[in-house]
């Protein structure tokens, strides 16, 4: 049985380039505050409906609203929601048709109005087999009750597909459930009024036989049959939503949505069934109580093809409106089995949640399914109950997020619940029901518990409700939880929470602080202690660091008395005695009240404050005034769109930065070079005729004179249409080949996409006018160019897409320079190979990879590749010299029976005794399945296979995703690769046992259509004998505003030293790490606006030694 988890995020891998905006192909004309934005000639794929959320300082008048809509054509501005509060009376939604560039410029213009407080974007987000026990008792007459281990765990067995081959059996442990059995007899006698639980999800099958009686109905808006009216024209209850009989669909095409929150995914129906499917109706499953009424609020939608359809607004906006709708509809509990990372968090979302929490509404959210301890939102909001998942055997589920910010645990693995009748279940044999996994399934158990408690105790406060849930939970160590995975409280128990008597609960609030910036080596950590219930006296709080290099000045704190709802801040200060240690600061908080000790565990990251680092080198940008209108805004600071030139062979002793500007006749570049005390704008400004934007900028020796040149790829446009242009300049920015320095390229066979291919090499091409010129050669999928088709009239031309070694042939005709696409492996090549190797007619030739070109290889004009010949599994690998129009030269490789086909290929960085050598060999990573990976190495001048080893991991659920980087130091070889939850490094040393070290990866797949993950960039820490492999990590897109490195220490353990964890201040933005300084150490590079100077910026460097 295969287990699937719905994610709120689709795959998006961030590249290692700077996070900067691209110049649009279609320029938009803007004149401050008065001129319409020109939206002419927008490409069809760029047209989209865009919304902005605008906060006015006061309730706007019509003139102010017209000033806003006057900025952009076809725009409308409406009140975000009619919720009665000062904040929401000033919050408006602007919608218009445009593209990302227009949006960015419009944001800047709106912010210039004095009557505007803030402008925020809206973001897309989406959501995230059982064998009964013979000891199971039929506590209800529901047909599938014996399968509901989350309600009553009688020892059921769960079978999970780990992959296509392996099956895992989990044996249930009696009592590992929500404690429903202990409460079922008491609930009917204790429970009072019906409680509305809002389910913000993918909608609900509100006609489902197990749910139809549990749906909250707003009868004033229903038709005579008690159903949603068809195309309602009247808003009978004046809440802004016409005909909202059974909730609301915020994903509909209509501007404000519609009144039919049908479930087209199945996620919301499953969640709703856990809370309130009708018990004792002789069908299906049972929820926690028939007194809970579900309010369907649809914020997630999916088309038949599985892609997210265009709807009115994006998810962050829908969630905010959904929360307000739930408040107005009388919901007492809101369940959100979804989440988003820090980068998508907005003020209007935070204000919406604060409004609900102030109204004594309980908000419950899923912790996430990425098996890490990095918080996501809304779980990370103070006041929201964050829920992790427990499996049938009593362990925290292998997918569940964990950590101090996770408040409570509930069943979430292999949960049977309701499913839309219109959809076919994948893992259960009866239509209308399905088995699902995830913290999405754990969260509704707690939402249901909160509803039951609110019905039994109508006057209960939020603090008391949380205290009952937390105090009623079974302790974590009661059910063999893993030591590395934990939550603030254990497995929730409904019976305990109902019956518990008033008693003090004093605990730390472990939300809101994810990292702490050190001043020098001093630590200052504010910890909030809150009393939730009852009066507590003689409270002792002890902070226990779990690392020897953290020394606190004061560990013990005494609080004489705290009343329920009261909070106090403890100022924890100390010193870090060794900043070479790992940045994870793990500590315990022991709270003693009436001699009862409660222990809470948490981890925060320790980072350096770059402003207090004495070794930081700061170089000012001089010699150019940047256009204020073209600056990129970050908070209250502005930044020029500076980019780093790519130097693959590290030929330039210092980084080169460039700034591009679109002019009438083309694109002009300003180069900035290190001149000792500053980065100075160079007088010579490279100019690219007809160019709209520069796509890539590479430092490489083009004419083989031993000096580095500049090679750019740009998008251009003239009377004939759009095309690419490749331009060559010398190191000073002058055209390298005079009037023939710009080569027109119109892709017909293939496009050189640097983000798609692993790496490119350059080969020397002799041209009668240009002399010796380096042209790119790369392996990619495309069609055979006309020039390389077989001219034999009896042979059909081959226009199929296939992998080829492509290169660009320079052509100068009628005074116009252009590149013509050619392939190395044309029909002549294939014929010669077959003849030379005496291949049979049915033998195949496979093009595997280029050999990464080192600096010495480039100087010598040496380019090589690997090919395989043969059929099926009977193939041999060969090393091939790539020299166009030359006789084929190849050598058979001794691969010791290892096949390279289907592998991934990475350049090897050699950490030499004095100098580091880049692209000095080829690492070949072959993945057999999700748990086994083979690492081979071709190294040295002759590219001999030095070793080939297989790594098999024991934990089958932590699937291997792929390799990342390879290094060599002496006899040791290092291979970095990712699994679902970890970064791992494999260390090979001849004659010794292989080693594996690992660290968790912060990844978020809880947003529809995107996977957010930390960005890794291979670099080197140190140089020569002190050099070690390292990965630069950027978390600014995920959970915090920091950058850091992961590296190996002298014991070959993966660590992230505090010294190389940097907090990015508000006036700065991270750039790519680069070699810098007289010794060429890789260094952090951070672009900062100089404080107090509006038009002044500096680049700050910190060496990674």
N, C-alpha and C positions, 0 to 999 in steps of 0.2 A: 504494500500500500504506500502510495507516494504522498508525502506531507507537503502542502504548499502554504506559504504565508503571504498575505497580501501586503505589498509594500506601498508606502506613500511616496515613492520616489523612483524615477526611471534612470537608466544608466547615463551618467555624465562624468567623464574623467577629465579633471582639470589638467591642462598642460602646465609646464614649468615656466612659461613665459609670464611677464608681468601682467597683473590684472588691469589692463587699460582698455579704454574704449577704442573700437576700430572706427576710422573715418568712413562715413557712409559713401556708397557708390553714387548716391544722388544727393548733392548738397542741398541743404535747407536754408533759405534766406530768412534771417531774423533781424528785426530792428526793435530795440528795447521798448517793450510795453505798448507799442502802438501799431506795428505792422503785422499783417497776417503772415503766418508761417507758410511758405510756399511748399506745396506738396505735389508738385508736378513730376510726372514720369516716375512715380514710385513703381518698382517692379512688383508684379502681382504677388509674389511670395512674401514681399515685405509689408504688404497691407495688413493691418490688424487693428482691432479695437483695443485701445489702451485706456486705462483708468488711473487717476491719481486721487489720493485722499488729501484734502486740503483743510487745515485747521486755521480759522480766522481768529483774530484777537478778540473781536466782538461779533455778535450776530450780524452778518453782512447785509447791506442794503442792495437794492437792484443795480445801482451804478457800479458798486464794487464787483458784483457778479458778472456784469457785462464787460468790465475791464478784463476779467479772467477769460471769459469765452471769446473776447475779441482778439486774443493772442493766437488762436488756432481755428481754422475753418471746421465747419460741421461738428462743433463741440456743444455739449450740454453740461449744465452744472445743476446738481440736485442735492437736497439734504440727504446725508448719509442714512439717517434713520430718525424717526420722530420720537425717539426715546426721550422722556422729559428729564433732562439734566443740562447744566450749563455747558459742559464739554461737548455733548452731542448736538446741542443747538448751534454750535459753531463749526461742526464737522460736515464738510461737503464732499461730494464725489464728482470729479470732472471726467467726462468720457469724450474721446475723440478718435479719429482715424489717422494713423501715422506709423512711424517706425521708431526704433530705439534712439536714433540721433535726435529726432524731433522731440521725443520725450525728455531727453537729458537737457536740451536747450530750453524747453518749456519750463522744466523744474527751476532752472536758474532764473528765468524771467519772473516766474510767480513769486519766488523768494525775495525778489527786489521790491515788491510792494510792501509798504510799511504796515499795512493792515493784516498781513499774513504772519502766523506763528510758525507753521511748518508745512512741508509738502512731502508726502511719502508715497512710494510705489505700492502696488499690490502684487502679490506673488502667488504662484501655483503651488499647491501641496496636495497630496493624496494619501490614502491609507496603506495603512499597512496591510489506525484501525483498532478497534477495541474488542477485547474478548471478555465477556461477563464472568464474574466469579460465582462458583457454586454456593458461596456463603451469602450472596446478595438476597436481601429481603425486599419484596414488592411494597415499598412504603407508600406508593401511590398506584393508581390503576393505569398510569400512562404506559403505553406499549413499550417504549424504549427506556424506561426508567433505569433498568439494570446497567445501562451503558453510561449513565451520568455520574461518573466518578467524582466530578467536581462538587456535586451535592452530597453524595455518600460514597466514600471509597471503601469498598468491601474486599479489595484485593484484585480488582480487575487487571487484566494484562493489556498492554498497549504495544502494538507492532508498528514500527516506523521504518520507512525506506530511508536509508542513509544515502544511497545512490542507486544506480540501476541494478546493482548486483547484491549489495549488502543490506541485510535486514537486522534491525535492532529490536530486541524484546525488553520492555520495561515492566517489571513486576510491581503491581500496585501494593501500597502499604496502607493497611487499615487505619482510618482516622486522618489520612492526609487529604482533607477536603475542606469545604467552607464552613463546616459545623452546622449544616442545615438540619441534620437528623435530630440533634440535641434541642433544636428550637421549634421544630415543626408542630409539636403539640401545643406549645405556648402561644405561637403567633396568632392563631384565630381568636384567642381569648383576649390578647393584648392589643392587637392592631386596631387602629382607629380609622381616620379618613383615608381616602385614596390619595396617593402621592403621584404627582406627574414627574416622570423621569424623561428628560429630553435626550434623544440619541442622535447626535450629530455625526452623520456617517453617509453611506451611499444610498440612503432611503430605506424603506421597509415594504415588504409585501404585506400591506395592511389588510388584505383579504385572506391571508393564510389561516387555515382552520385552527391552528394552535396559537394564533396571535390576534385574530380579529376582535376578540372580546377584551384584549388587553390594550387596545389602541385608545388613546385619549381623543375624545371627539368634542370639538367646539360647536355644539349643536346649533348655535345661532347662525352659523355659516353653512350648515349642512342642508341638503335638500330634504324633501319629504320622506325619502327612504333612508335618511341618516348617512348619506354618502356625499362626497365632494361634488358640488354642482359643476355642470359643464359650461365652460366659458362664463364664469360669474361676472356680472357687471356692477355689483354693489358690494361695498365693504361694510357689512352690517354692524360690526363691532368697532369700527373706526380705528383698527390697529395698523392700517396700512397694507393689509394683505387680503385681497378679495377672495372669498370662498374658502378660507383656510379651515376646512372641516377637520382634516386629519393631518395637520402639520403643513409644512411648506417645502417646496423644491427650489433652492437657490441656484441650481445648476441649469435651469431651463433657459431657452433662448430669449424669452421675454425679459425685458429690462429688470423687473423686480422679481423674476421667477414666476412659478405658478403653483397651483394648489394640489398637485399630484406628485407626492414624494415617492414614486415607485422605485424599487431597487433593481438596477440593471447590472449590479456586480455580485451581490449576495452577502457582502460583508456586513451591512447594516442589519439585515434580517437575522443573520446569525447572532450578532451582538444583542439585538432586542430579545431573541428567544432565551438567551441566558438569564436576562433580567426578569422577564415576565411572561414566558409562554404559559398557557393556561394549564394548571395542574388538575389531575383527576377528571380528565375529559375522555379517558379511554383511548386516546390517540397520542402518538408522538412523545414529546418530552415535557418537562416541567421547569418553570422558573422559580424564583425565590418566593413570590407571593402573588396572589390574584388581586391584591390591593394596589399593586403598582401599575400605573398607566403610562404607556409609551407615547411620547410626543415625537413623531418622525420629523427630523430636520435634515434634508438632503443637501450635502455640500460636496459630495464626490459623485462623479459620473464617468461612464465608460461607453464607447461606441462598440459596435459588434466586432470591429477589427482589433479591439483592445487598446486603441489609442484614445486619449482624452479628447472629447469633443469640445468645440468652441461653445462657451456659455457666457452668460451675462456676469462678467467679473471673474476674478481669480480666487483661489481658495482662501488666502488670508482675509480677503474682503468678505467672502461668504461665511467664514467662521465668525468674524466679528458681528456681522448682521444676524447670523444664526444664534449667537449668544444673547443678543438684545431681543430677538424674537422669543427665545425661551423664557427670558425674564418677563416679558409682557404677557406670555401665555400662562404664567403661573407655575412654571417648573420649579421644583424644589431641589432637583438633582440634575446635573448635566454630565453625560458620559461622552468623552472624546477618545476614541480608539485611533488616534492619529497624532502627528507631531511635526515639528519643523526645527531646523538648526538655528543658531544665533543669527546667521547672516540674513535670514528671512523674518526676524522678529521686528515688529514695528510698534510705535507708540500707541496707535489706535487699537491694536490687539491687546496691549497691556492694559490700556484704560478700560476696554470692554470687560476683561476678566476682573479687574478691580471692582467695577460696577456690580458684577454678579456676586462676587464674594462679600462685598459690603451689604448686599441684600440678603445675607444668610442663605445663599444658594451653594450647595455642595458641588464642587467640580472635581470629577475623577478622570484621570488620563492614563494612557498606556505608556510604559517606560521605554518602549522601543525594542526592536528585535535584532540588534547588531552585536550582542555579546560583548559590550564594553561598558566602561563606567563614566562616559562623557554624557552630561545631561542634555536633554532636548526639551523643547517647549511644546506644549504648556506644562509638562511635568516639572520643569525647573522654576516655574512661578511659585513664589511663596503663597501658601494657602491652598494650592491645588494638591489633591491626593494622588501621588504617583505610584503606579501599581506594576510590580514585576510578576513574572510567571513561575509557577511551580509545576513540576511533572508528577505523574501518578506515583512515582517511587519516592517522593519526598525531597527531591533535589531541585534547586533552582534550574529551570529549563536551560538547555544548552544555548538557545538563541536569545534568552532574555538579557536585557541590560540590567545593570546592578550598580550598587554604590550607596553612599550615604544619602543621596538625594531621593532614592527610591524608598517611599514611606512604608509600603506594605506589600505582601505577596498573596497571590491567589491562584487557583488552578487555571492553566492556560494552554496546556499541551494535550492535543488530541481530545478536543471538546466537541461533543455532539450537540447540535442545536438546529434551529429552524433555518430553512433555505428557501428562496423563492420557488414557487411551484412551476414557474415558466422556465427554470434553468435545470439542467441535468447535473446531479451531484457527481463528483469525481471519486469520492472515497467512502460513500455510503450507498447501500443498495436500494434505498427507498426514496422516491422523489419527494421533495419538500423538506428534506433533512440532509445535513452534511457535517463532516468532521473537519475542524480547522484548528490551527495552532497559532499562538502568538500572544504577546501581552495585550493585543486587541481583545482576546477572549478573557484574559484575567481581569481587565478593567471593569467590565460589566458586572462581575460578581460583587465587586466593592460598591459599584453604583447601586446595585440592588440592595445590598446591605444598608447603605445610607438611606435609601428610601424606606425600608422596613423600620429602621430606627426612628426616622422622622415621623412615621405614622404612629408608632407606639408612644413616642415622646414628642408631642406636637410643639412644645415650647423649647425644644433642645437647641442650644447654641452650636455654632460651628465648632468651637473649641471642645465642647463636651462630646459632640459626635465623633470628632477625631480621637479624643481620649478613649472613648468606648471601643472604637475599632482597634486602636493601637494597644491598649491595655488587654484587650481580649485575645490578641494574637498569641499563638503558641511560639515559644522561643525558637530561634533559628537552629540551635544545636540539637533540637528535639528530633529532627528528621534528617540528620546526616548531610547537611548542606556543605557544599565545597567551601574550603577556607578562603579561596580567592574570590568567591562570589558571595555577596552579602547585601542586606538591606537594613534600613533603620529598625524595622520591626519584622516579625516573622509571618507565619501563615495565618491569615485572618480566620476568625471563628465566630459565626453569627450567634450561636447560643451564648457564648461567654460575653459578647458585646451587649446582648440584651439584658443579661442578668447581673452584670457587674455593678457593684455599689460605688457610690462616689468615693474617690480617693485621689490623691495628688498624682499628677503626671507632669514632671518637669524634664524637659529634654532640649538638646541643642537644635537649632534650625540650620540645617546643612545645605541650604540653597542660597543662591545669590553670589557666592564667592567661589570661583573656579580656579583662580590663580592669584598669587601674591607677588608683587614686585619688591625685591630686596633693595634697600638703600645701603650701598657697599655690601656688607654681609649681615646687615641687621634685618630681622624679621618682625613684622607687626601684623597680627591677625586678629581682627574683631570677630568674636563668636557670640551669636545671639542665643540666650537661654530663655525659654518661654515656659510659663506655667499654664497648662491647658484646663485643669479641672481641680477644684478643691483648693484649700489653703494649705500651702506647704511651708514648713519651718525647718530651720537648721539644715540648709541645703549645702552639700559639699560637692564641688565640681573639680574634677582633676583632669588635666590635659596631659596625655602620655604620648610623647613622640616615639615612633617605632624605628627610628634611625639614630645612630650614635652621633652623627655630625650635626644634629639639631639640638641645641642647648637652650632651654627656656629659662628666663630669669625667675618666673613664677609659674608653678604648675598647679597649685592648689588655691581654690577660690571658695570663699564662704559667703553664702547669701542667707541672711537671717530669716527672711520671710518673703513669700510671693503669693499673691492671690491669683485666682483663675483669670486668664487673659493677660496677665502682666508679663512684660519682657524686660530683660536686662542684657546689656552688652558687656562682655568680658574682653578686656584688652590684653591679648596674649602677645608678649614680646620675647625676643630671644636673639640668638646669633647662630649663623651657619658656620661651622668651624672648617669645613672642607667643601668648597664650591666646585670641586671636580666630581663630586658625588652626583647621583641621579637626581633629576628635578622633582620626582614624585615625593611629596611630603605626606607620609601616611601617619595618622595619629588616632588615638582613642580618646573619647570623652566619657569619663565615668561620672555619673550623677547619682549621688546618695541622698535619699530622702527616707527618714524614719528607718535607718539602717538597711534599707533595700537599695541594692546597687543595680543600676542599669548602665550598660556599656554600648556606646555608639562608635562606629568606625567610619573614617572618611579619608579621602585623598584630595589634596590640592596640588597645583603645580607651582614650584618656586621659579621665578624668572628674574632676570636682571633688568634694572631700570637703566636704559642706555644713556640717559642724561647724567647719571652719576658715575659712569664708567670712564676712568681716566685714560684708558688705552684707546679710546675711540678717536679716529682721525676724521676731521671734518673739512671738506673741500667745497668752497662756494662755487656756484655756477656764475660765470661772469661773461660779459661781452654781448648780451642779447636781452632785449626787453620782450617778454612773452605777451601775446595778445590776451587781455583779460577775459574776453568772450570765449576763448578756446581752452580755458583752464578747466580741469576736472575738480569737482567739489567733493570734499570728504568732511562732513560736519561743518564747522565754520572756517575750515582751511581750504585753500585752492592749490592745485598742482599742475604744472605743465605736463604735456603728454610726452615725457621723455622715455626713450626705450634703449635697451642695451643691445649693442651689436653682438651677434653670435660669432664666437671664435672657436670653431670645433677643434682646431689643432693648436690653440693657445699660442699664436704667433705674435700677437701684440703684447708688449710687456705690461700694459695697463688697459683697463676697460675703456671702450669708446661708447659714448652715449650720443644719441641723435634725436633731433626734433624735426618733424615734418610739417610742412605747410602747403596747402593747396593754393596755387596761383592760377591766373587766367589761362596761361599757356602750358601748365604742367605742375609738377610737384618739386618743391625745393627742400633740401635737407640742410640742417645746421649741425655740424659735428662739434662735439665737446671733447677735448683731450686734456689729460692731466698735465699741467705745467708747473707742478711743484706745490703751489699754495692754493690752486684753484683749478676747476675745470673751465677752460676758456673756450668760447665759441671761436671756431676757426674762420678766417677771412674768406676762404674759398668755400662756397656753398654748392655742393653737387646739385645739378638740376636735371630732372627727367622729363622730357617733353611729353605732353598729352597725358601724363600719369594722373590718376585720381587718388591713389594711395599706395604706399610702400607696404608690401606683404611680408617681406623678409629681408634681412640685412646681414651678410656674412663676411667675415674677415678671412681672406685666403690669398695666397700668392697665385695670381692669374697668369702672369707672363714669365714665370720661372726665373726671375732675376734675383731671387733671394730676399725680396722685400714684400711685406704683406700689402695686398690690395683690397678693394672693397667691391663686393658683388651684391647687387640688389635685384629683387623680383617685385614688380609693381603691376597693379591693374591700371590699364590705360584705355582711352577712348578717343576716336577720331571720327571723321565722316563715314568711315566704313563700318563702325561699330566698336565693341569692346574687344580688347586683346590683352595679352600679357607682354611685358617688356622686361628684358634682362639687361642690366646696365653694369658697366665696369668703370671703376675709378681707381686712381692710385691712392696711396695712403694720405696724400694731402687733399684729396677730393677732386682732383683734376681728371677729366676724361682720359681713360687709359689708352684708348685707340683713336683719339681725335674724334672726327665726325662719325666714325664707325663704332662708337662705344655703347650704343643702345640697340639691342637686338629684339626685333619684333617676333612674337611667338603666338600663333593661333592654334590652340590645341585641337588636334584631330585624332590622334592615337591615344594620348595620355597627358595628364597634367602632373607636373612635379609638385606633389603635395607633401611638404616637409613634416606635417603632423601625422601623416598616414604611414610613411615609410620609416624604417628603423634608422637608417643613416644613408648618406650619399657619399660617393667618392668623386674624385676629379681625375680625368685622364688627359694627357697632352694631345693636342690636335694641331697639326701643322697646316697653316693657311698661307696662301701666297701673298696676301696683303697684310695680314695681322701678325704673321710669324707664328711662334709657338704659343698656344692659348689653352688654358685649362678649361675643359667643359665638363659639366656634371654627367655622371653615369649612375644609374639607380635601377633597382629591381622593383617592378610594379606590374600591375595587371592592366593590359590595354590591347589595342589592335595593332597589327603589323602595318607599318607605313607603306605607302605605294612604292617608294624607292627600294624597299626590301622584299617586295612580293616576287615570287618566282615568275620570270618573264615567259616561261614555256606556255604557249597558247593552249596546249592540251591539258594543262593543270588549272583547276579552278582556284581563283584567288581566295585567300584565307582572311576573313574579316572577323573571326571569332575573338572574343576577349580571352587573353591568356597571359601568363607571366612571361616577361621578357626583360633582358638587360637593355634598357633604353639609354641613349645618350643624345646630346644635342650637337648637330653639325652646323657650324657657322657658315652662312652664305651671304655674299654681298653681290647684289644684282641691281643694276640701274640706280646705283647710289644708295640703296636701302639695305641695311644690315638686318638679317633675320636668322632665327634658329630653325632648323629643320629636324624633326624627330627621326631618329634612326634606331635600329636595334642591332646589337652585336650578334645575337643568335638567329641570323636569317637562314634562308634555305641553303646557302653555301656552307654556313657554319655546321648545320645539321648533317649535311652530306659529308663534310670533312671529318666530323666527329665519328660518324658511323664507320667511315673507311678506316680511320686511324685506330679505332678500338675494335674493329672487326665485329660490329654489332649485327645481330640478326634483324630481319626486316620488321619484326614486331617488338623489338626492344625500344624502350622509351628513354627520353632524356629529360631529367628533372632539374630545373634551375633552383638552387636552394638558397644561396645567400652570397652577398659580396663579403669579402674579407675587409674589416675596417682598416682604413688607410691611416697610417701613422704619419707624423711630420716628415720623417726620413723617407717613407714611401712616396709621399707627395713630391718631395724634392727630386727624387729619382724617376718620377713619372710612373711609378709602379702601382698597378691595380690588379687585384686578383678576386676570384670567386670560387665557390664550391658548386659542383654539379654532381648529380647521381645518374647512373645509366643502368639499364636492365629492365626487368619486369617483376611485378608483384613484390615479394620480399627478397628477391634475388637481385640485389643491386650493389654496385660498388660506387664509392665516392672518389671524386677527382678534384685536384686543384687546377684552376684554369687561369692563365694570364689573359688580361683584357687589353688587347692592343688592336684597335680597328685596322682593317686592311692589312693585317700581318698574318703570317702563318700561325696556325693554332699550336699553342704550347700548353700541354697539360700533364699532370703527374698524378698517378694513383695514390690515394691516401690509405695508410694502414689504420683502419678504424676499429680493428680487433672485433669485427662482427657487429659493431653498433651502426644502426641506420640513422641518418640525420634527417630523413624526410619528415615533414610535419613538425619540425622543431621551431623554437624561437631562438633568435641569434642576438648576441650582445657583444659590444666591444669590451676588451679587457683593459683595465687600467693597471699598469705596473707601478708599484710603489718601490722605486729604486733606492739604491744606497745613498745617492746624492740628489738626483733629480727624478721627479715623477714622470712616467712615460704614458701618454694617453693613446688609446686605440692601438694597443700593442699585441693584439691577438684576438681570437674569436672564441666566445663562450657559447656552447650549444646546449640549450635546455629543452629536453624532450619530456613531455608530460604523458605518461601512460594512462592515467585515470585521475580521479579526484584526490587520491591519497599517495600516488607514487610519481616521482619525478627523477629524471636522469640528467646528470650534469657532466658534460664533456668539454674538453679544452683543446684548441689548436693554438700552439704558441711557438715563438721563436721565428727566426728568418725562414726556416724551412716549413713552418706551420705543421709541426708534428703533433700528434695527439698525445699529450702528456698524461692524461688520466681520463677515466670515465667511471662514474659511480652513481648508484641508485639510492635515493632516499625514500623510505616508506614511513609514513607517520602513523602512529597508533590511534590517534583520535580521528576516527573516520568522519565525524560530523564537521570537522573544521576543514572544509574542502580547499585544496590548493587551487589558487586562481591564476597564478602565472609568475614568471621571473621578472626581476627589475634591473639588476646591475651585477657586474662581476669584477673582481679585483684579484691581483696576485701580489704577494710580498714574500720574496725568497721562495721557500718550499711550500708556502701556504697559499691555497686558493679559496677565495670567498665568493659565495653566490647568494645574493639576496632574492627572496621571493615572498609573495603574499599568499595568505590563506584568507578565508572568510573573516577571521577574527584577529589574525596576527601578522606581524612582519617577522620573517625568519631569516637567519643567515646560516648557511651550511659552510663549515670550515673543513677543507680537505688538506691533509699533510701526509705525504708518502710515508708508509711504514707505521703510521699512528692511527688511532681510532678517530673516525669522523665525529665532528661535534656539531650540535644544533643549538642555537640560542634564539629566543623569540621575545617579542613584546606585543601587547595589544595594539590594534589599529583603531583609530577613531573614524568610524564610518557611519553614515546615516542613510538608511534606505526606507525612511518613514515619510517620504514626500512623493506625491505622484509624479512619475515621469523622470525622476532624477535620483541619482545616487551621489550623495556628497561624501567625499572622503578627503583625508589629509593628502596634500600634494607632496610627493617625494621627488627629490632632485639629487642624483648621485654627485658627490664631491669628494674631497680628500681633506682629512684633518692632519695638519702638520706637513712635514716634508722630509724626504730622505729616510734616515733611520727612525725618526719619530713619526713617520706617516702611518695613518690608519684609514681604512675605509670609513666613509661617513655618508649619511643621507641628510640633506637639508629638508626640513619639514615646515610647511606653511599651514597654520591652523586658522588663519584670518578668515577663511571661508566657512569654518565649521563652528567652533565652540568658544574661541577666545582670540584676542588680538595679539597673538604671540607667534614668533618664529623660533625654531630650534634645530639642533642637529641630533641625529642618532648615530652613534659610533661604537667602536669596540674599545674596551680598555685593555690594559696589559694582560688581564686574565681571559681575554677574548669573550667577555660578557657584553651584551648589548646594553648600552647606557645612554642617557641623555644628560650630559653634565650641566649643572646649574650655570656654569660659566658661559655656556652657549645656548641659553634660553633667553630671548630678548623680548621684552614688552615693546610693542610698536606704539609710540605715543600718538595722541590725536592729531598732532601736526606733522605726522610722518606716514609714509607708506612703504611697504617692503618691495624690494627689487630682487632680481636674481643674484645669488652669490657669485662672486667673480674672484679670480686671482688678483691680488693687489699688493703693492708695496715692493720694496727692494728684494725681498726674498720670495715673492710670488705666492705667499700663502693664500688659500681660499679665504674669502672674507665675507661677512654679512655686508650687504649694501642696502642702505635705507635712505630714501629721499625725504627730506624734511623742509617744510616752510620755516624759515627763520622767524622766531617769535618776535613780534613787534615790527616786522617788516613785511608789508603786503606783497611786494614784488621781488622777493629774495629767497632763494632756495639753496640748500647745500646737500651734498651726498656724504653720508656718514659711513665709515668702514670700521669693522671690528675683525681683526685677524682670528682665524680658527686654527690655533696652533696645536 
